[in-house]
């Protein structure tokens, strides 16, 4: 997944703070650095983000993102998928244009481009 943005923000206790240095601001999340990406290795701590009018906004709280600019529109497509498979797969959430960094995936920002890379290891068992 790649997203282009103009401004970068962090929602912290309902306060929207403009991020000037992504590498310093990322310490708010429990992420590990690996091969140029900040990787989510903890299954409990989540990183949510949304792209709104060329602003990329991060938060560790889904509630804060939905309250920001009243972005609480439910995604009909995701609801239909939930009815079929019984869960909402990452990076999606039940809300439109709000995503979650998948477990064992990394994110990086380079020149106003946000990129996610899957670092999960698939093992094949031979019988």
Secondary structure, 3 states (H helix, E strand, C coil): CEEECCEEEEEECCEEEECCCHHHHHHHCCCEEECCEEECCCCCCCCEEEEECCEEEEECCHHHHHHHHHCCCECHHHHHHHHHHCCCCCCECCECCEEECCCCEEEEECCCEEEEEECCCCCCCCC
